[in-house]
Amino acid sequence: MGTYRMCLVFTRKFRVTEPDPVDDVRHVFQKYAEGESHMSPEQLQKLMADETGGGSSLEEAERIVDEVLRRKHHIAKFTRRNLTIEDFNYLLFSTELNPPIGDKVHQNMDAPLSHYFIFTGHNSYLTGNQLSSNCSDLPIADALRRGVRVVELDLWPRGNDDVCVNHGRTLTKPVKLGKCLESIKANAFATSKYPVIITLEDHLTPKLQCKVAKMITQTFGDMLYYHDSESCKEFPSPEESKGKILISTKPPKEYLEANDAKEKDNGEKGKDSDEDVWGKEPEELISTRSELEKVSTNISYISQDDEDRGSRDFDTSCPLQAPEYKRLIAIHAGKPKGGLRMGLKVDSNKIRRLSLSEQLLEKAVASYGADVIRFTQKNFLRIYPKGTRFNSSNYKPQIGWMSGAQMIAFNMQGYGRALWLMQGMFRANGGCGYVKKPDFLMNVGPNGQVFDPNENSSPKKTLKVKVLMGDGWHLDFKKTHFDLYSPPDFYVRVGIAGAPADETMEKTEVKYDTWTPIWNQEFTFKLTVPELALLRVEVHEYDANEKDDFGGQTCLPVSELRQGIRAVPLFNRKGVKYSCTRLLMRFDFV
């Protein structure tokens, strides 16, 4: 009789189950349903009022109940108008019906523009890196649709009679100016009705400046905002300039008188290492002391990102013939002669925009922190990436925000943690691209004292964050994306970005072999500057042998968090929201 070998093959199934209500959801339901099996609209209204501090109407509660029944049960005519525990769980886990922050503009929009942080792009026309990528109108359109309100265009001659947009003296391929202007016109107010500011880096002759003025006027027409910026003592408000385009650049005369020296060594040498999918932690995005010591404080050549980079390619004896161009300028850019402190001097009769590199900002904050804040109470301060960020990486935005800088210019085509922080900040105020600066950055004491970001202060607020569970990865990712042979092993990192004393990161335990992990872990964060704090959330998929996989991220302004159990949508590494992937979290302020 022959012998036989038997081979047994075991397979691990990718079983996906519908998430059941976690204990926190059951406890809330039992409390407000008063022990019954159904929750009425009146009981839901009471829950909403308790979480928001009042203001919720019965009509709103009824609308939500009807919407849950329609979505979950596909019922057009309701035989009942109340929620079961399963319906209630569906409601709480819906990012549309129960988001963590509101989606409406709620801040006062009647203050001068300089009183707001503004969503700002850097080299907005680039599709990739700073040295060899293409220039295009598509990144401009994409940024505007994401809520960016400040776009930058570098203007260069193309032959003798034409103008293009290009990152000068690099291998990037130019795009026609007209195409960029049309893209701005078509997308400027698709997401937000508040004003768009175009910053121009101008390398043109007076003749071509006249041509640009004509192109801008013909393209935008009545959308352009005009005012006598030289005699103006205060910028217009976002409300006053709603639906308008504002031009910001140096007046032509200042261009002609600008330093003609070629780019000098600004102490910004060094390699810009490639970022991985996560990017660097915020504390790793600042310069070292040795790097800052190499940075000159002479603004006459350090601040050459924008209006004065490189030598002029035209004869400065040419008479000024571009009054039309000058008339377009709503926000004057410029710098006085002298060092950094002179550049931060406030002129009571004028308003202007000053540009500093990220490294010079760090040096200014360390040496003249109070002067920086006084300057930004009236004038615009724009910060741009250091010159060695060739791969379009970004820097730590909190340094600028803590000092009142309105325009933290970022490479929107990049990715990583720095950009996630920027995107999180501007989810505030309905995502309109304007976030009002906290009062403490605008206040002046009886003796002229202003906020000191380096001063140690006690916590003002305590935030408790409970990570309950997650779901949706099986719908947004392939079943084998995280592991070929088993369900994923997720954990969550949660923490705060903001004032140095507030910054921290914690993490949950790993939940193995499940698409619907339940953590039920709570973390407590004490905040000294809650007004500028961002809640950081990252989902990782644990891998014992390789680098952990990316499972989604979000950043949320702490000042806008809605208390209670909320459905938190997650975003991919570029900042695009996943269709289904989300976390169920609980927020409580103590």
HELIX and SHEET records of a PDB file:
HELIX    1   1 ASP A   23  TYR A   32  1                                  10    
HELIX    2   2 PRO A   41  THR A   52  1                                  12    
HELIX    3   3 LEU A   58  HIS A   73  1                                  16    
HELIX    4   4 ILE A   85  LEU A   92  1                                   8    
HELIX    5   5 LEU A  113  HIS A  115  5                                   3    
HELIX    6   6 LEU A  138  ARG A  145  1                                   8    
HELIX    7   7 LEU A  177  ASN A  187  1                                  11    
HELIX    8   8 PRO A  206  PHE A  220  1                                  15    
HELIX    9   9 GLY A  221  MET A  223  5                                   3    
HELIX   10  10 PRO A  252  LEU A  256  1                                   5    
HELIX   11  11 PRO A  282  GLU A  284  5                                   3    
HELIX   12  12 ARG A  289  GLU A  293  1                                   5    
HELIX   13  13 ILE A  299  ILE A  302  1                                   4    
HELIX   14  14 PRO A  323  LEU A  328  1                                   6    
HELIX   15  15 LEU A  340  GLY A  343  1                                   4    
HELIX   16  16 GLU A  358  THR A  376  1                                  19    
HELIX   17  17 GLN A  398  MET A  402  1                                   5    
HELIX   18  18 ARG A  417  MET A  425  1                                   9    
HELIX   19  19 ASN A  429  GLY A  431  5                                   3    
HELIX   20  20 ASP A  439  MET A  442  1                                   4    
HELIX   21  21 TRP A  473  ASP A  476  1                                   4    
HELIX   22  22 PRO A  500  ASP A  502  5                                   3    
HELIX   23  23 PRO A  530  LEU A  532  5                                   3    
HELIX   24  24 VAL A  558  GLU A  560  5                                   3    
SHEET    1   A 2 TYR A 116  ILE A 118  0                                        
SHEET    2   A 2 TYR A 434  LYS A 436 -1                                        
SHEET    1   B 6 VAL A 175  LYS A 176  0                                        
SHEET    2   B 6 ASP A 162  VAL A 165 -1                                        
SHEET    3   B 6 VAL A 150  ARG A 158 -1                                        
SHEET    4   B 6 VAL A 196  ASP A 202  1                                        
SHEET    5   B 6 ILE A 245  THR A 249  1                                        
SHEET    6   B 6 ILE A 329  HIS A 332  1                                        
SHEET    1   C 3 ARG A 353  SER A 357  0                                        
SHEET    2   C 3 PHE A 380  TYR A 384  1                                        
SHEET    3   C 3 MET A 407  ILE A 408  1                                        
SHEET    1   D 4 ILE A 518  LEU A 527  0                                        
SHEET    2   D 4 LYS A 461  ASP A 471 -1                                        
SHEET    3   D 4 LYS A 577  PHE A 589 -1                                        
SHEET    4   D 4 GLY A 564  PHE A 571 -1                                        
SHEET    1   E 4 THR A 504  LYS A 507  0                                        
SHEET    2   E 4 PHE A 490  ALA A 497 -1                                        
SHEET    3   E 4 LEU A 534  GLU A 541 -1                                        
SHEET    4   E 4 ASP A 549  PRO A 557 -1                                        
END                                                                             
